Amino acid sequence: MRTISYKTYLDKIYGCFIGKAVSGNIGAPYEGIKMPLELTFKQEMIDCTLPNDDLDLQVLWLDVLEQKGEHFTVLYLFSGRICRDAQKL
């Protein structure tokens, strides 16, 4: 079995998160287009943060895990802070 250090693990997770955030920003204006695209990179593609439902849900789950650990119930999601905050939106 291959092992890596915790620092290397965190670096890989961080790289995945940043890659998903950047690709979400770059691809958001083209979501739903069903044909190959040839895009030229522009700095402004990553200089802003666009709404990204995929990434937002992952950040929400991370928040739940940080608050409750892996042992949380659906009752926490529906009756706790998460539900009340979502209703404000």
C-alpha positions in Angstrom: 0.0 0.0 0.0 1.3 3.5 -0.9 1.3 6.1 1.8 1.7 9.9 1.6 2.3 12.5 4.2 -0.6 14.5 5.6 1.0 17.7 4.1 1.1 16.1 0.7 -2.5 14.9 1.1 -3.7 18.4 2.0 -1.8 19.9 -0.9 -3.5 17.5 -3.3 -6.9 18.2 -1.9 -6.3 21.9 -2.1 -5.2 21.6 -5.7 -8.4 19.7 -6.5 -10.5 22.3 -4.8 -8.8 25.2 -6.6 -9.0 23.4 -9.9 -12.7 22.8 -9.5 -13.3 26.5 -8.5 -11.3 27.8 -11.5 -12.9 25.4 -14.0 -16.3 26.3 -12.6 -15.7 30.0 -13.2 -14.3 29.4 -16.7 -17.1 27.0 -17.7 -20.1 28.7 -16.1 -20.9 31.0 -19.0 -21.0 27.9 -21.3 -22.9 25.5 -19.1 -25.5 23.6 -21.1 -23.8 24.0 -24.5 -23.6 20.6 -26.1 -20.7 21.0 -28.5 -16.9 21.1 -28.2 -15.6 24.6 -27.3 -12.2 26.0 -28.0 -11.6 28.6 -25.4 -8.6 30.9 -25.0 -7.5 31.5 -21.4 -8.0 35.1 -20.2 -7.0 36.2 -16.7 -10.5 37.7 -16.1 -11.9 34.2 -16.3 -10.5 33.5 -12.8 -10.5 37.0 -11.4 -14.1 36.8 -10.3 -16.2 34.4 -8.5 -19.4 33.3 -10.2 -22.2 31.3 -8.6 -21.3 27.6 -8.8 -23.9 25.2 -7.4 -21.6 22.3 -7.6 -18.8 23.9 -5.6 -21.3 25.6 -3.2 -22.8 22.3 -2.2 -19.3 20.9 -1.5 -18.5 23.8 0.7 -21.7 23.3 2.5 -20.9 19.7 3.2 -17.4 20.7 4.4 -19.0 23.2 6.8 -21.3 20.4 8.2 -18.4 18.0 8.6 -16.3 20.7 10.3 -19.1 21.5 12.7 -20.5 18.0 13.4 -17.9 15.5 12.2 -19.0 12.5 10.2 -21.7 11.6 12.8 -24.5 14.0 11.9 -28.2 13.3 11.2 -30.7 14.6 8.7 -32.4 16.3 11.7 -29.3 18.5 12.0 -29.6 19.5 8.4 -33.3 20.3 8.6 -33.6 21.8 12.0 -30.2 23.3 12.6 -28.2 26.3 11.5 -28.0 25.0 7.9 -31.7 25.2 7.3 -32.2 28.5 8.9 -29.3 30.1 6.9 -30.7 28.6 3.7 -34.1 30.2 4.3 -32.5 33.7 4.4 -31.3 33.3 0.8 
